[in-house]
Amino acid sequence: MFVTDLISAQDAKTEKLTEATASGAQLDSVAPAGDAPTDSLPPDSGDQPLAWAPIEPAPKKKRLGLWIGLGAGAVVLGAAAASMILIAPGTTVAGIPVGWLTPGAAAEAIEAHVAETEVTLTGAGDGVVLTGSELGATIDARGLADEAFAERPLWNLGSWMGDPVAGDIALDSEKADAALRDAVPSSFVDPVDAGVVFDAKTAKYVVTPAETGTAVDLDALTAAIVDTVADGGKTLEFPGGPAEAAPAVTDEEATAVMTSVNTMLGTMGFYIGDERTVPVTPAVAATWFTIEDVDGELRITADQDAIQTTVDTLAASVDRAPVNATNIVDSAGNILRTEKAGVNGRAIGDTTNLAADAAAKIEAGEGVFPIEVTETKFESVNLLRKIDVNLSRQTATLYENGAVVRSWAISSGKSATPTDTGNFTVYAHVREQTMKSREPDGSITETPNVPWVTYFNGDEGFHGTYWHNDFGNPRSHGCVNMPIDVARFVYEWSPVGLEVAVHY
């Protein structure tokens, strides 16, 4: 050390001077450089012979105390420096002593203690010894050491002999399982996870039940190691016999997945807006995805290539030409009835990413796949329909946009009960009814089951007639009698509001 060397050098000088004096050597031969030279003395008046004698040098101040003081100061400075880098005495991390250590050394001590801890398996284990290292025991040694130093540095006397610093010890499940299986294979019967598979008969997904297995209890083993280390120990015994091993996927978890998937199947398809234009049947959907057990979790895995096969056929189901609307109108252009609804034409758009998008949605539990289309607007065709009743000719003629559709012989009202002339509109339809007619003598005649009645003027209308075949001659009480098939045609051809002209 620096202090010791300085003291040794000073002592060496003293020893050298003493030895020279004792041997009778000249003082100047051992005097240190810089000492005063010897002076001559005047001759004595006596008989004594003259001799040269050195002038005795003034005694030097000894600096040994200074050197010793410097050494003690260095020790104090060293202790102070040490207090800035060491952990307070009495400190333990997870039960492992780390006092008087630097954080780095403390981390190594913690890791070594955990790795070297020995577990002796009893019972089925037949005394097999496994170390923490073999079981994959880990602890955040560096982090805990830094925490211990930050909270309990050596210089803080109040932190000496403090409460233990807690630390979590964990086992690597795969490494520990492998080591224990090698040690006690008889204790292991793998559990079976619950699953979800497609049932073709019901066209739904169903649950395959879980089965319980056996294994050495890793949670209990971890807890035993933690307790042992916390008590300052490095060895423990643990039963190696089988404990119940629960499946990672339970029946309840699988049932939840099954319910979600079956709900998805109920809406699965390719949509244009809110319309499920191309439904996807459960049987087809079952070829698109599987439900796999991934690390103890059921996940949907979609097959993009299988989905693409259906995407490639979508145009045949989606594309269509426009269908024009057909409306029956009156003379003012008012729509009386839409004979045929118009339908826009459409052509499917870009499907480049459709299969990939559908696969992503399925894996997220969604079954609605929007598709883009280009639409062509339909056109509307208006039909102006009218019925003309000619009482002179006893005919009824149907016109559409000025062209004759059909014309028939009829039987209008007799002279005593004539059919009114004028311009009217259809206002009601009755599929079948019993009609009552007043005779000229005031009596009432009832005719049951009169079919296909189309009213246009009060109680006057077109209807089928089964009680006579004398069409072309007036026979009625004011209605327009027609053959039954003709009356039905008029009934279906004439919407409410249709114009009817009756004249001679």
Phi and psi in degrees as a GROMACS rama.xvg file:
@    title "Ramachandran Plot"
@    xaxis  label "Phi"
@    yaxis  label "Psi"
@TYPE xy
-59.934  -46.7763  PHE-2
-63.9809  -46.2916  VAL-3
-60.049  -42.183  THR-4
-62.542  -41.5506  ASP-5
-62.9154  -45.5176  LEU-6
-64.0649  -41.7534  ILE-7
-62.2414  -40.0985  SER-8
-63.914  -41.4057  ALA-9
-64.883  -43.8042  GLN-10
-62.275  -36.464  ASP-11
-62.9985  -39.6016  ALA-12
-62.2379  -45.7123  LYS-13
-61.5082  -45.2277  THR-14
-61.9848  -39.1285  GLU-15
-65.4194  -40.3691  LYS-16
-66.6542  -42.0037  LEU-17
-62.8308  -43.564  THR-18
-63.7285  -38.2374  GLU-19
-67.81  -40.5696  ALA-20
-64.2019  -43.013  THR-21
-64.2371  -30.0213  ALA-22
-89.0619  -0.746374  SER-23
80.4612  11.8347  GLY-24
-73.2944  160.914  ALA-25
-68.6015  140.346  GLN-26
-64.8447  -33.6041  LEU-27
-70.8682  -14.7879  ASP-28
-74.3203  -19.2715  SER-29
-119.1  -0.39804  VAL-30
-65.7084  142.345  ALA-31
-69.5514  152.798  PRO-32
-57.1007  136.756  ALA-33
98.9228  -8.98316  GLY-34
-71.8714  153.913  ASP-35
-65.9711  143.406  ALA-36
-74.6583  166.908  PRO-37
-78.5332  148.781  THR-38
-112.162  153.756  ASP-39
-84.4063  150.293  SER-40
-103.544  151.532  LEU-41
-66.6069  152.929  PRO-42
-65.0529  144.421  PRO-43
-88.3392  148.528  ASP-44
-76.6725  -9.45353  SER-45
-83.3194  -174.641  GLY-46
-85.4102  0.390897  ASP-47
-68.9765  141.819  GLN-48
-69.8104  148.807  PRO-49
-74.7448  145.318  LEU-50
-147.757  147.494  ALA-51
-85.4705  130.553  TRP-52
-128.616  136.809  ALA-53
-72.4388  147.566  PRO-54
-73.3151  127.794  ILE-55
-66.9419  121.182  GLU-56
-67.119  151.685  PRO-57
-65.881  137.333  ALA-58
-61.7596  137.028  PRO-59
-83.181  150.128  LYS-60
-75.6634  130.275  LYS-61
-77.2697  136.134  LYS-62
-110.766  20.0115  ARG-63
-61.2153  -39.7364  LEU-64
-61.7825  -37.9633  GLY-65
-62.5419  -45.3245  LEU-66
-62.6946  -41.5259  TRP-67
-64.7929  -38.6039  ILE-68
-63.1271  -41.7828  GLY-69
-62.3152  -39.0333  LEU-70
-63.2156  -43.9124  GLY-71
-64.9945  -37.0792  ALA-72
-63.9031  -39.9286  GLY-73
-63.0878  -37.9572  ALA-74
-63.9234  -42.5628  VAL-75
-63.5218  -44.5644  VAL-76
-61.8312  -39.2094  LEU-77
-64.1375  -41.1379  GLY-78
-64.7086  -41.2628  ALA-79
-63.011  -42.0714  ALA-80
-63.8552  -41.5281  ALA-81
-61.5133  -37.1096  ALA-82
-65.1131  -17.9679  SER-83
-88.3215  -9.42598  MET-84
-125.532  -1.29676  ILE-85
-111.297  156.608  LEU-86
-87.2018  144.616  ILE-87
-59.9177  144.317  ALA-88
-62.7456  150.634  PRO-89
84.7367  0.542298  GLY-90
-84.0502  133.428  THR-91
-126.353  145.122  THR-92
-118.345  116.566  VAL-93
56.0412  29.0908  ALA-94
90.3705  0.410571  GLY-95
-101.051  122.552  ILE-96
-65.8342  132.737  PRO-97
-134.092  10.0827  VAL-98
-64.0176  149.815  GLY-99
65.2176  16.3766  TRP-100
-116.331  152.053  LEU-101
-73.9951  161.865  THR-102
-56.5111  -38.6142  PRO-103
-63.9591  -46.2691  GLY-104
-66.2408  -36.0294  ALA-105
-63.8403  -42.1372  ALA-106
-60.9419  -41.5552  ALA-107
-64.9267  -39.6454  GLU-108
-65.2704  -41.435  ALA-109
-64.3597  -47.3193  ILE-110
-61.6621  -43.867  GLU-111
-63.2967  -43.8376  ALA-112
-60.0883  -46.6489  HIS-113
-65.6721  -43.4372  VAL-114
-65.3845  -33.2523  ALA-115
-89.9279  -6.96922  GLU-116
-60.4906  134.091  THR-117
-110.786  133.954  GLU-118
-113.985  120.588  VAL-119
-98.7524  118.258  THR-120
-81.5562  124.993  LEU-121
-100.759  173.05  THR-122
65.583  -119.797  GLY-123
-62.6783  -20.5131  ALA-124
-72.6952  -19.6344  GLY-125
54.4983  39.1754  ASP-126
77.3017  11.718  GLY-127
-64.5291  137.17  VAL-128
-109.131  127.952  VAL-129
-122.885  138.041  LEU-130
-90.7897  164.122  THR-131
-58.2972  -36.8801  GLY-132
-62.5473  -43.1562  SER-133
-66.8794  -27.8011  GLU-134
-88.4886  -0.397024  LEU-135
72.4908  32.2068  GLY-136
-69.8895  132.053  ALA-137
-133.963  154.913  THR-138
-152.393  149.126  ILE-139
-78.6225  72.3272  ASP-140
-61.6086  -48.1322  ALA-141
-63.8932  -45.5015  ARG-142
-63.264  -41.374  GLY-143
-69.8781  -37.1681  LEU-144
-64.1613  -43.8637  ALA-145
-63.0641  -39.1707  ASP-146
-64.2271  -43.2387  GLU-147
-62.1967  -42.3729  ALA-148
-67.3455  -40.5311  PHE-149
-64.1326  -38.0862  ALA-150
-87.4198  -26.1388  GLU-151
-139.023  67.7959  ARG-152
-73.8028  156.556  PRO-153
-59.8522  -37.0053  LEU-154
-66.3325  -20.9403  TRP-155
-87.8036  94.7295  ASN-156
-60.2808  -28.3953  LEU-157
-68.7661  -13.9626  GLY-158
-96.0766  -1.79952  SER-159
-67.1218  143.729  TRP-160
56.4678  38.6371  MET-161
-79.0956  178.318  GLY-162
-63.7818  153.865  ASP-163
-60.9604  147.122  PRO-164
-90.3417  121.017  VAL-165
-71.4035  149.1  ALA-166
-152.258  139.24  GLY-167
-91.5934  131.134  ASP-168
-107.915  131.557  ILE-169
-126.584  153.448  ALA-170
-107.491  137.314  LEU-171
-70.0301  112.674  ASP-172
-58.6672  -40.3687  SER-173
-69.6318  -44.3885  GLU-174
-67.2711  -43.2718  LYS-175
-64.9511  -42.1044  ALA-176
-61.7446  -42.93  ASP-177
-63.6099  -43.0246  ALA-178
-65.4715  -42.1626  ALA-179
-70.3028  -35.6725  LEU-180
-63.4841  -38.6994  ARG-181
-66.385  -36.0591  ASP-182
-77.3419  -43.8566  ALA-183
-135.21  72.0689  VAL-184
-60.4907  -27.44  PRO-185
-68.7316  -15.9531  SER-186
-86.042  -1.40342  SER-187
-115.964  119.381  PHE-188
-130.365  113.482  VAL-189
-63.0515  133.746  ASP-190
-72.4445  161.377  PRO-191
-112.031  123.021  VAL-192
-72.5511  148.519  ASP-193
-67.5317  150.175  ALA-194
-135.537  174.787  GLY-195
-133.174  122.371  VAL-196
-132.177  161.073  VAL-197
-85.9255  132.685  PHE-198
-106.01  109.756  ASP-199
-63.8729  -30.816  ALA-200
-66.4283  -42.9296  LYS-201
-95.609  -7.72608  THR-202
57.9864  36.3017  ALA-203
-139.433  163.763  LYS-204
-87.253  141.735  TYR-205
-128.847  164.904  VAL-206
-95.2126  134.165  VAL-207
-97.4546  123.064  THR-208
-68.5438  155.77  PRO-209
-81.074  159.522  ALA-210
-131.838  134.894  GLU-211
-77.319  143.346  THR-212
-119.17  -163.607  GLY-213
-133.91  154.512  THR-214
-169.566  165.856  ALA-215
-71.7538  133.994  VAL-216
-73.2381  102.478  ASP-217
-67.4978  -35.5822  LEU-218
-64.0523  -44.3124  ASP-219
-66.9799  -37.9021  ALA-220
-64.1332  -43.3513  LEU-221
-60.0264  -44.5637  THR-222
-62.4961  -38.6666  ALA-223
-66.2505  -40.1321  ALA-224
-64.8059  -44.1866  ILE-225
-58.843  -45.0879  VAL-226
-64.813  -40.6313  ASP-227
-64.9203  -47.833  THR-228
-64.7739  -37.9587  VAL-229
-62.7937  -29.5702  ALA-230
-86.8497  4.74518  ASP-231
88.3405  4.09692  GLY-232
-88.2361  167.018  GLY-233
-132.366  2.22995  LYS-234
-135.342  146.993  THR-235
-157.673  162.243  LEU-236
-111.068  146.157  GLU-237
-147.14  136.871  PHE-238
-67.0342  131.705  PRO-239
-95.4611  9.75091  GLY-240
-74.9514  168.468  GLY-241
-74.912  140.455  PRO-242
-120.307  160.374  ALA-243
-63.7019  133.295  GLU-244
-115.465  111.436  ALA-245
-75.8835  147.333  ALA-246
-66.1977  150.807  PRO-247
-70.8868  -31.0047  ALA-248
-114.866  116.983  VAL-249
-86.4717  167.579  THR-250
-61.3176  -37.2659  ASP-251
-64.9678  -41.798  GLU-252
-65.591  -41.8631  GLU-253
-65.9172  -37.0991  ALA-254
-63.0774  -39.359  THR-255
-63.1259  -41.0594  ALA-256
-66.8219  -43.3563  VAL-257
-58.5423  -45.9173  MET-258
-61.5071  -42.8253  THR-259
-63.8074  -43.1312  SER-260
-67.7493  -42.3839  VAL-261
-65.3097  -34.4769  ASN-262
-64.4904  -41.0464  THR-263
-61.7141  -39.2941  MET-264
-61.502  -32.4473  LEU-265
-66.893  -19.0883  GLY-266
-118.642  1.26498  THR-267
-67.4691  132.825  MET-268
167.362  176.803  GLY-269
-98.3212  125.581  PHE-270
-112.393  140.921  TYR-271
-111.215  107.316  ILE-272
63.7278  -129.052  GLY-273
-90.6527  -1.69547  ASP-274
-87.9073  124.973  GLU-275
-80.8943  86.5808  ARG-276
-66.8992  -43.2699  THR-277
-126.637  94.7104  VAL-278
-65.6295  150.935  PRO-279
-112.291  117.811  VAL-280
-70.4528  155.61  THR-281
-57.1025  -37.3231  PRO-282
-63.8034  -40.1842  ALA-283
-70.4866  -42.7485  VAL-284
-58.8522  -35.7152  ALA-285
-65.2792  -19.9581  ALA-286
-87.126  -9.63618  THR-287
-90.2448  -25.1846  TRP-288
-151.398  158.751  PHE-289
-127.77  161.049  THR-290
-112.316  110.886  ILE-291
-110.922  150.901  GLU-292
-90.7872  106.864  ASP-293
-113.337  105.945  VAL-294
52.1382  44.2528  ASP-295
79.4231  19.176  GLY-296
-136.241  131.211  GLU-297
-80.2829  125.024  LEU-298
-130.598  145.18  ARG-299
-85.9076  127.449  ILE-300
-118.479  116.786  THR-301
-93.3676  149.338  ALA-302
-104.895  101.515  ASP-303
-62.4105  -36.4111  GLN-304
-64.3099  -39.5741  ASP-305
-65.8132  -38.9145  ALA-306
-65.4944  -38.5315  ILE-307
-60.0872  -33.1168  GLN-308
-58.4374  -40.5965  THR-309
-75.1992  -39.0988  THR-310
-57.3356  -37.3292  VAL-311
-64.937  -18.8261  ASP-312
-102.751  2.04284  THR-313
-64.513  -35.3224  LEU-314
-55.4333  -38.307  ALA-315
-63.5421  -30.2394  ALA-316
-92.5136  -23.1071  SER-317
-97.3217  -44.6315  VAL-318
-67.8718  141.428  ASP-319
-162.053  154.524  ARG-320
-81.4624  155.402  ALA-321
-67.1351  147.946  PRO-322
-113.903  118.011  VAL-323
-73.4208  146.265  ASN-324
-79.8573  146.282  ALA-325
-121.622  120.611  THR-326
-121.035  139.446  ASN-327
-91.8086  127.186  ILE-328
-125.94  164.303  VAL-329
-96.5921  -174.051  ASP-330
-63.7045  -24.3999  SER-331
-86.6482  -1.54674  ALA-332
88.6677  3.02394  GLY-333
-70.5054  133.87  ASN-334
-75.9216  118.828  ILE-335
-88.4666  -36.3238  LEU-336
-161.836  140.832  ARG-337
-88.5314  110.068  THR-338
-73.0486  -36.5831  GLU-339
-146.268  126.12  LYS-340
-72.7892  143.042  ALA-341
-79.1207  146.92  GLY-342
-131.28  127.106  VAL-343
-67.5419  143.61  ASN-344
-77.413  160.289  GLY-345
-155.853  155.687  ARG-346
-139.098  134.557  ALA-347
-64.3619  144.447  ILE-348
-89.6442  -152.018  GLY-349
-69.0529  125.477  ASP-350
-113.976  17.6569  THR-351
-54.8455  -44.9888  THR-352
-104.018  9.01575  ASN-353
-64.6441  -43.5799  LEU-354
-64.6898  -41.7706  ALA-355
-65.1087  -41.1003  ALA-356
-65.1135  -41.3317  ASP-357
-64.4574  -40.3033  ALA-358
-61.2065  -43.5788  ALA-359
-64.0222  -40.3024  ALA-360
-66.07  -42.6321  LYS-361
-60.1836  -44.4714  ILE-362
-65.3972  -21.6047  GLU-363
-92.5627  2.72347  ALA-364
85.4203  21.554  GLY-365
-115.648  141.976  GLU-366
-120.842  12.9744  GLY-367
-102.805  117.107  VAL-368
-115.703  100.982  PHE-369
-68.2314  142.108  PRO-370
-124.55  149.19  ILE-371
-97.1521  140.261  GLU-372
-136.1  157.395  VAL-373
-104.759  125.057  THR-374
-102.137  149.014  GLU-375
-117.08  120.175  THR-376
-66.1183  138.168  LYS-377
-78.4587  162.935  PHE-378
-108.676  160.839  GLU-379
-110.447  135.465  SER-380
-113.807  122.666  VAL-381
-99.9581  137.597  ASN-382
-117.464  114.306  LEU-383
-89.3858  109.994  LEU-384
-109.424  144.263  ARG-385
-146.16  155.494  LYS-386
-120.512  130.767  ILE-387
-113.801  123.789  ASP-388
-111.537  115.519  VAL-389
-103.12  106.721  ASN-390
-71.5953  -27.6225  LEU-391
-68.0957  -42.3826  SER-392
-89.8949  -10.174  ARG-393
55.3881  53.2846  GLN-394
-133.551  155.96  THR-395
-124.997  125.313  ALA-396
-120.596  133.573  THR-397
-102.388  129.67  LEU-398
-117.346  142.645  TYR-399
-134.715  115.907  GLU-400
52.0217  39.8655  ASN-401
84.9674  -7.6072  GLY-402
-101.357  143.573  ALA-403
-72.18  128.397  VAL-404
-92.3475  -53.3697  VAL-405
-153.738  160.05  ARG-406
-146.257  137.287  SER-407
-136.744  159.613  TRP-408
-80.2973  143.04  ALA-409
-130.801  175.844  ILE-410
-127.376  110.074  SER-411
-91.3964  -167.607  SER-412
-68.4813  146.854  GLY-413
-71.2074  168.696  LYS-414
-60.2312  -31.9494  SER-415
-78.1637  -24.7763  ALA-416
-133.601  68.8619  THR-417
-72.2938  158.99  PRO-418
-82.6407  131.077  THR-419
-66.4894  143.828  ASP-420
-95.4396  160.067  THR-421
139.305  -176.9  GLY-422
-105.329  124.24  ASN-423
-130.676  176.727  PHE-424
-135.076  146.467  THR-425
-63.6396  134.073  VAL-426
-127.441  -11.3998  TYR-427
-160.469  156.49  ALA-428
-130.605  136.184  HIS-429
-130.728  122.675  VAL-430
-62.3355  -40.7911  ARG-431
-164.553  143.579  GLU-432
-161.487  167.033  GLN-433
-92.8197  124.582  THR-434
-102.882  141.311  MET-435
-113.545  134.034  LYS-436
-128.823  138.768  SER-437
-92.676  126.312  ARG-438
-81.541  160.989  GLU-439
-55.1708  -30.0777  PRO-440
-82.3545  2.23663  ASP-441
94.4363  -8.98871  GLY-442
-73.8449  159.834  SER-443
-108.795  129.797  ILE-444
-110.559  132.843  THR-445
-109.028  133.236  GLU-446
-122.114  111.73  THR-447
-80.7904  159.257  PRO-448
56.0741  42.854  ASN-449
-77.6134  121.905  VAL-450
-96.2334  158.58  PRO-451
51.9696  63.3168  TRP-452
-92.7345  127.8  VAL-453
-122.956  103.26  THR-454
-82.989  138.503  TYR-455
-133.478  -14.5331  PHE-456
-152.457  95.2512  ASN-457
58.6231  -121.246  GLY-458
-95.4557  13.9544  ASP-459
-98.4855  137.725  GLU-460
-164.981  176.092  GLY-461
-87.3545  140.604  PHE-462
-158.716  161.054  HIS-463
-74.227  150.664  GLY-464
-132.015  121.45  THR-465
-109.366  -4.4778  TYR-466
-97.8508  -4.03667  TRP-467
-155.292  166.117  HIS-468
-132.229  29.5633  ASN-469
-98.514  51.896  ASP-470
-74.7026  141.746  PHE-471
109.131  -9.08079  GLY-472
-128.939  143.049  ASN-473
-62.4598  130.986  PRO-474
-143.186  -9.54526  ARG-475
-99.3355  179.297  SER-476
-95.9092  18.1796  HIS-477
131.006  -23.4343  GLY-478
-75.8847  169.043  CYS-479
-102.657  104.263  VAL-480
-75.748  139.532  ASN-481
-139.626  157.99  MET-482
-58.2646  151.451  PRO-483
-59.5127  -43.0054  ILE-484
-67.4121  -34.745  ASP-485
-68.7022  -42.1368  VAL-486
-60.8833  -37.7976  ALA-487
-66.1816  -42.1932  ARG-488
-59.6052  -45.3187  PHE-489
-63.862  -42.2127  VAL-490
-54.7217  -45.7359  TYR-491
-82.5627  -25.8321  GLU-492
-83.2673  -22.1214  TRP-493
-108.763  106.243  SER-494
-77.1074  163.619  PRO-495
-57.9854  133.231  VAL-496
100.959  -9.26799  GLY-497
-63.2846  137.861  LEU-498
-80.6285  134.783  GLU-499
-128.668  124.608  VAL-500
-110.529  125.283  ALA-501
-117.82  125.61  VAL-502
-156.29  170.519  HIS-503
